[in-house]
Amino acid sequence: MSPSKKARTGEVGTSVNRQPNQPYGVDALSGVSNRVRVPLSSPDIGDLERMYVNAALDAGWISGSGAFVRQFEQRLGERIGREYVIATANGTLAIELALRAFGIGRGDEVIVPALTFAAPAASVLAVGATPVLVDISSTSWTICPDQVAANITQRTRAIIAVDILGHPADYEKLACFGLPVVEDAAEAHGARYKGRLTGSLGAVSIFSFHANKAIATGEGGCVATDSPELADQMRVIANHGMRSERPYVHDVVGRNYRMTNLVAAVGLGQLERWDELIGSRNRISGLYDKLLVGSDCQARPVAEWASYSCWLHTVTVRSRAAVLAYLNDRGIDARAIWPALSGQLLFGAVDRPFPIAETVASQAVWLPTYAAMTSGDVEFVADTLKQAVVQFAKQ
């Protein structure tokens, strides 16, 4: 099947339009490949988002004190079932804000899964604490409760549970340890754990609204909780340590973590399209599963207690480097997932093995996934992937 006429490329979540008849290759000025026919991800911004942004511009409020920020927080809280939502500049700062609200700092340890984007472990380092990596479960790819139990010490102050690639962690088992759980639901908009929406689990939850996410504002994030004390503390820290009723009086050391009114305006439009945008990705993921049946590509596992919501459709393959080169050469922006954190010195790489995280990290591939992706796009990617897998099966 022929791919869509849309042609975008760039970093995950960003796009560069290729003009009609422009040759494939590398742009000499930007260094960005323009071979991409099917991008890994592309945000879906429509008239509704533009309407809200124009309203914010017309009102003259573009900073973090605009009315759309409060509206975004309220509506997101209603959507995910949280009492309090604090909008932030991005998802990484949301994790850091949660850790600071718990008073975590130098001398403390925080348990983090060995397979995730770097942000959770980097946020632990940012507050002066030590990330303690543990392996993941083979049945969900999320943090393994047994490994958590084996790594708790007197210095352990919290657990960061990442809802990896749209799959929730096992929160009932994690709750048994009596430690605060930070739910990192950055990649799991719309997923459920035993019927409960991600974003409503753990003592606090965070979202990212980066351009590659199902609900996207370009950048942006939030932290959510049902605790009035934690919510109050996070609002103060996020606003330079000030309370709104006492401007320029700094009660604690704070920073500017705030989301701007323009970003919140985009977010309001995206929230109103929640079911559409998330449903589109899940439709695409289901079509990939159907088209790849019988191939030598393994779909990511889904635990029986989870309702998976696709961020980027992920499969494992053999001869990954060769398969990716084959796809990329045909204009498909498929990519290897992140390396396991256990191999990176910044996060305290150790000699002990993390067999599941390291195996998944060495074999998993992200396939193009975004709301506007057509069935023809999906068929083109799946057909090309099957060709690659067959060609390199013996390597």
Helices and strands as residue ranges (DSSP letters): E 8-9, E 16-17, H 47-59, H 67-80, E 84-88, H 91-101, E 109-113, H 119-126, E 130-134, H 145-151, E 156-162, G 164-166, H 171-175, E 181-184, E 192-193, E 196-197, E 204-208, E 221-225, H 228-238, E 242-243, E 246-250, H 261-272, H 274-291, E 298-299, E 306-307, E 314-316, H 320-329, E 335-336, G 341-343, G 345-347, H 355-363, E 364-366, H 375-391
